[in-house]
Every structure is written in structure tokens, then in C-alpha cells.
């Protein structure tokens, strides 16, 4: 078994900027709840839909393009700047953690496509092993597996906390079980649980046998990394014995470009990450060396009676501090919850809990020097989800978006981030060359 240490520490230039500053639970079986009644969206005429499309467009045009604490994005901006100008072109990794908005991979997929178009394709990065739950997908990497794998983690995070980077693992004690992934890459990494008595695995690239390795060892994070020929691959792993094997995921990287890695769990709240083994999460974060960590939570917490503004802010601040400690050279960007409606006695109404979730997240980000993007405000403010649904950009549950809606959110977020990036580049150039941009 080969364990490869982290190659190097990312050095980030500290520059002064003139900137304003219902889920699947794996093998756990629960009593089936009675089906929820669908929230019926009103029938929308073509004229009404066109009017709503215009209103949404006006929202997005008129809303302030504000990222609070934008100076927190300096580390990732410096990496992106070097990626565009440095001959070495070191890849930039962005990890996006979140709930079902993230798990759908439409919002994240839109950001991924836009970033890769501008800065180059760095590969799919980290993705979960096998097919850990119904509906799991990544648009930039496709995988699956044989049937005798059990999934652990998810939104409850029940168990030993050994869930790897994505909060979900798959395990088996049967010989002959396999997982695979189709990906284009220059490097492959397999992340797994190293454990006493762990089983052996055979790695293949299409039909070519690459190597056998063991997952046996002291309990903790395990990984093997390989350099492969550039291009498209189908990698597969096969268990060689009836000893236990637990897999966390694949890492498929290219030599240069950007990865935008979607780590979403349906129904999750931000606090789920605090239930993952801290040392294991830190190890894998350090191996990814992310330029930026994106957190997109709050939709589920807004209706959770177990939270109040004080306890939620305390929890969210603790999460930011844990991530900062594990990845001190990374930018952290928090995306606030979107607008959400619920069915009241008087009919559909905006969910008030979103208000204090936003305030608590904003306070935690100010306290911990993290950037904040107020998603609800940017999409039109409280109550705006009604127009998104009428425009065909939101789903009839008044919580989620259609694929087109998520892609529109991605385009707006990308534009806002890139606007700050352009300001950063201009400021950086002026600091490096005070005569830059001035007439002689």
C-alpha cells in the first residue's frame, strides 16, 4: 500500500485590497412516513409566465451585487490569478458543501462549467464512491457499483464519523464487489478507511490490472495516488476477500485548471459536518488544498424547531473555525439560504425562519472573516420564490429550483465573484506597479 504525503503547502500572497469589505439514509431503515401532499402551484398562463420571467430578470439586474467581506476571497483570487498568468499553472480546487440544492449538481454544475470555461478544466476532483444513494449524480464524473455495498453517513451522520471528505461512505464485507468511475484525468486517488483487518482491493483501468493494495492498518484516513496517462479512463476497484472495506471516494485531477467539487447531502444542515471525524476531515481537506471552500446551508435549518438564532450562530461559527483550522490557506464563501415558502392556514407564505438564519450566518461570517453572499436578497428578496416558480425557474414545492433556475443562480453568483476578482486583479497590478493605469 502506498501512502503519499501532501506534495506542498500552498503559499498565498496577502495583499491589501481596496474592497468593501428527504433523504436516503443508507442501510438504516425507518418506518415509512405517510406521503406528503404536494403543494399545488397555480396554473400560469403564457402571459403571466412571461411577466414573471421579466420580474425575475429585473430582480437579478437591480439587486446589489454585494459580497460581504470580499477580502476573504484574496487566497482563491491569488490562485486564480496565477493560474491565468503563471507558466506552472497549478490547479485550483474549490469544494462546495451543502444540502439538496448542492446535491442536485445543477447549481454547482453551472458554476463548474463557467469556471472551467474561463480558467481551464482541472478534472472532476473528489466524488463519492459507487452509487451511494438514489439520485446521486455528478455531471462531470459518472460511476456506480455492484449491489452489496452499504452506505453510511448522510444527514444524520450516525455512526463512528468516519465518512471521508463527502460525509458519505460505502462499505462491504463480500469478495467480488466492485465500484467504478468514468473520468478524464492525469492523476487518480482512492480515498478509503484504513482499519485493522481491512480487506484487499484490485484496481483496474478498463480491463488493465494496475495494482492490488490493502486497506489494513492503523485506524484512520487511507489513500493511494497514481499518475496515469492523460485522457479518458474507466477505473474500477474490486474486493479480493471477505474482509471489511470502506470507501470514501475517488479523486480525478488534471495538471491544470479548476475543479468545482459538489459535496451535497439531501436534507442536510450545516452542523452535520461537526459530526464527521475532525482529524479525518482535516487530512482530506489538506490533501485537496482547496483554494476555496463554499458552504451552502440554511434551507433546512429555517424550519427546524431545534435551533434559535443564538445556538445556530454559535454552531455555524464553530463550523467556520473548524474549517479554517483545517485549511488555513483557503478562502471560505458562505451562500445564504434561498427564499422558501410553506403552506399556512391562509395559504402559501414565505418561511420566516429564513430571516434569522441569514442574520446568524452573516454574524458568524463577520466574526470569522469569511465572505458572505446573501442568496435570497440576490434572487429578489423575501417572497421572490413565487415569481421564480411562476417563471418556470422554481419547483412546485417552493423550496427547490428547476435545472434552469439553478443554472441562472450559478450565472449570477459567477458574475458577482468575477466582478470582485477583476477588482482584485486591478488592485494587485497597481500595488505591483504604481504607474500601471496612469497616463505619463
N, C-alpha and C positions, 0 to 999 in steps of 0.2 A: 504494500500500500504506500502511495506516495502522498505526503502532505507538503504542500508548497506554502511557504510563508508569504506574507504580503510583500509585493515587489518593492514598493517605495512609498514614502509619505508625501502626500500632495502638498506643495508649498503654495500658499495663496497670498498674493500681494494685498496688503492692507492699505487701501487708498482712501483719502478723504474726499467725499463726494459732496457736491452742492445739490443735494436732493432733499425734497420734502420727505423730511423724514416721516322574506320568510324562508328562512334559510334551511339548508341541508346540514345536519349535524353528524355526518359520518356514520359510524356504526351504532350511535346511540339512538334507540328507538323511543319515541314518545307517543302518547295517545293522540290520535288524530283529532285535531280541533275541528269543530263544525266549519264548513266553508263560509268565508266572509262574503257579505253581499257586495257586489260591485257598485261603485259609485258611478251612477249613470251620468255621463256627460250630456249636456243638452245638444240636440241636433243643431248643426250650424249650417246656415245657408252659404252659398258661394260668396255672396256679398259680405256677410258677417265675417266669414273667414278671411277674406281679403282685407277687411277693416282691422281685424286682429293682427294679421301679418304686418300691416303698416304700423300699428301701435307698438308691436314688439321691436320693429326696426327703429322706430322713433326712440323707444326706451334705450336701446343699445347705442344709438347715436348721441343722445342727450345726456346720459348718465355720466358722472365724473369718472375719468379713467384713473382711479386712485388706487395705489398700492401703499398701505400704511407701512412705515419703517422700511422703505425700499433699500436703504443702506445695507440691510441684512442680506441682500442679494449679491453683494460685491463678490463673495467667493465663487459663485457659479458664473457670474458675468466675466470674471477674470479667466476662468477656464474656457468659456465660450470665445472670448476674445483671442486667446492663444490658439484655440482650435482653428480659428479663421485666419491666423497670421503666422503661426509658428510652424517651421518645417517639420517638427516632430509630430505635431497634430495628435497629441494624446487624447484618447476618447473621454467623453463626458457622460457620466451616468446619473440619471435622475430617477429616484424611486418615489412612486406615488401610492401612498397608503390611503384606504378609505372604505366606504360601505358599498351598498349596491350600485350607487352612481359610478363608482370606480370599477366594480366587478363586471359591469356591462361592457367595459372596454371601448365604448363609443366616445366618451369624453376624453379618456386617456389616449385612445387611438387617434383622435383628431389632433391632440397636442403632439403625439409622436410623429404623425405624418408631416406636420408643419415644421417641427424642429429638424427632422431629418432632411426635409427639402432644403432648408436653409444651411444646415451645418454638416450634413452627411449622415449616413446610416451606420450606426455603431453596432447593429445587431439587435436581437431581442432581449439580451441581458438575462435577468432571472425570470423564470416562470416555474410554476408548480409542476411536480412530477405526476405523470399519468393523467387521469381524468378524475380528480378528487371529489367533484360534486356535479350534480346535474346542472348543465348550463354553463359550466366553466369554459371560458374561452379567452384566447389572446389572438388578435387579428394578425400578429406578426410571427407567431410560432404555433404550430399545431402538434398535438400529442395525444396519447391515450395509453391504454394498458389492458392487461388481462383482468379477469373478474375477481380474483381472490386477494384484492388489496382492501384494507380498511383505512378509513380516513379519520384523523383526529384534529382537534383544534376548533376552528370556526369561531362563531361569535361568542360562544360560552367559554372557550379556552379551558375547558375542564381537562384535568389530567396533570401530567408532570411538567407542562410548559415547554417541552422540547418540540417546538413546531417550526424551527428554522426561521428564515427571513420573511416568509409569507404568512405565517400564522396557521398553516395547514400542512400536515404530513400524511403520507400513506405508508402502511406497513403490511407485512405478510410474514408468515412462518411456513410457507409452502414452497417447495422446489418447483422450478419451471415457470415461475410467474415473471412477467415482463412489463416494462414501460418503454415508451419510445417518444421521440420528438423529431419533427422536421424543422430544420433551421439552417439559415445561411450564416456562417461564422468562420473565424480564423482560430478561435480558442473555444474549448469546451471545458466546463467544470461540472462535476457532480457533487451536490451537497447532500449529506446523509448524517444520520446519528451514528457516531462511533460508540459502541457499547460492548461490555464483556459478553463474549459468546456470540457476537454478531456474525451473520452469515456472509458468504462469498457471492460476488457478482461478476458476471461476464459482460464486458462492454463490446458492442458491435457498431460499425459504421456501415449501414446497409448490411450486406452479408459478410463483411470482412471482420474477423475477430481481432480486436485491438489489444485487449488485456483482461486478465482476471485480477480482482483485488478484494481484500477482506474489509468488512466493517467492524471487525473485532478490535477491541482496545479499551482504554480508559474512557469512561462515560463523558461525552462532550461532543462538540461540533466536529464533523469529519468532512473532508473534501479531497478530491483528486482533480488535477487540472492537466489538460493536454493541449498541445498545439497541433492543429490539423491543417490540411490543405485548404486554402480559401475556396469558398463555394458552398453549394447546397449539400446538406447531409441529412441522413436519417440515422440518428443514434438510438440504440436500444440497450437496455440493461435486462439481464436475465438472472434470476436467483439460482444458485447451484446446489443449494441444500435446504433442509427444513429448519435451519436456524433463523432467528428473527432478523429482519431487515427493515429499517425505517428510512424512507427517502423524503427529502425536503424539496428538492427541485433541481433544475438544470440552469446553467449559466452559459449562454451562447453569445460571445463577443466578437467584434471585428477590431482591426487595428486602430481605426479612427472613426470619428463620427459621434453621434449622440444615441444613447439608449433612453427610452422612456418606459419604465417598468411598472406595470399595473399590478398592485397588490391589494385587491379589493375582496372583502368578505361580506356577503349578503347579511343584512340585519345588524352589522357590527356597530359598536360605539367606540369612541377613541380609547377608552380605558382598557379595551381588550389587549392592547399592546403591553400594558403594565403586567399582564398575567403571563406573558411569554418569558422564558428563562432569560434573565438580563445578560448574563455572560455569553450565551449562545447568540442572542440578537446582536450584541456588540461585536462579536467575532465576525459574523457575516456582513454587518454594516462596514466594518473596517476593510474587509476583503473587497467589497464593492467600491469603497472610497467615493461615495456619491458627491457630485458637485452640488446637488440639491435634494432635499427630502421634502416632499409635498404631503400634507395631511388634509384630507377632505372628509370631515365628520360633522355631526351635529343634527342631521335629519332625524335619526332615531332617538337621540337623547332629548329632543324637543318635546316628545310625548311620553318620556319615561318619568314616572312619578317618584322614582328613587333619587332624582337629582334636584338640587336647588342651585341658585346662582353661585353661592359661596362654595359648596362642595364641588361643583363642576369646575369652577375656575381653579380651585386647588388641584384637582386631578389633572386638568389639562396642562397646568403649569408644571406639574411633576413629570408629565409625559415629555414636554418640550425639554426639560432639564436632562432627562434620561437620554434622549436622542442627541442632545448637544454634547453630553459627556462621551457618548459612544462615537460620535462623528464630529469632532470639534471644528474641522475644516469645512464643513458643509453648510450651505445656506439652508434655512428652513422657511418654507412658504406654507401658510395655512389658508385654505379655501373655506370660507364660511358656508353654512348651510344655505340651500336654495329656498325659495318660497315654497310653502307647503300648506295645503288646505285639509280640513277634516269635516265630517258630517255632524252638524249640530242639530238640535231640535228645530231650529229655524231654517235649516238648510246648510249648504256648504259655506264654510267660513275659513279665513286664514288662521293657521295654527299659531296662537300667541306665544307658545314656548320658544319659537324660533327667535323672538326678540331678545330674551335673556341669554340664550345660547350665544348669540352673536356678541353681546356685550362681554360675556365671560371670556370668550375666545380672544376678543380684542384686548382685554385687560391682560390676559396671560401672555399674549404676544408682545405687548409693550414692556411687560416686566422682564421678558427673556430675549429681547432684541430679535424677534422673528418677524418676517414680513406677513402682512395680512391682506387678503383680497375678499371684500365683502360681496359674496356671490349674489345674495338676494338683492342688495342695493343695485348691483351692476346689471341685473336682469330686469330691473324696473321697480324694485321696492316691494313692500308688503302688499299682497293681493295680486301681484303681477302674474302668478301662475295661471290665473283664469284666462288671461289673454294668450298665454303660451299654449294652453290646451285648445282653445278655440282656433288658434292658428295652425294646429296640427303639429306643434312642436313639443307638447306635453302629453303624457298619457292620461287616461281617464281616471286614474287613482289620484290625480292632482298632487302626486309626490315625485314620480319619475318622468323622464323626458322620452320622446321618441329619438330614434337614431339621428334624425335631422336636428332635433333640439340640442342634443348633446354636442353634436359637431359645431353648432352655432356657438354654444358656450365655449367650446375649445378655441374657436377662431377669435372670440372676444378676449379670452384670457391670454392667448398668444400675442395678440396685438398690444395689450396692456403691458405685458412683460417685455416685449421687444421695444416698446417706447422708452421704458426705463433703461433698457440695455443701450439704446442709442445715446441717451443722456450720459450713461456711464462711459461709453467709448469716447465721447466728446470731451468729457472732464479728464479722462485718463490721458488723452493726447495733449490737452492743454497743460497738464501738470508735467508731462514728459518734455514738452516743447512749448514754452510760454508764447513763442512767436506764432504758433500754429493758429491759423484762422484770422490773423491780424494783417491788415494792409501795411506795406512798407512805407 
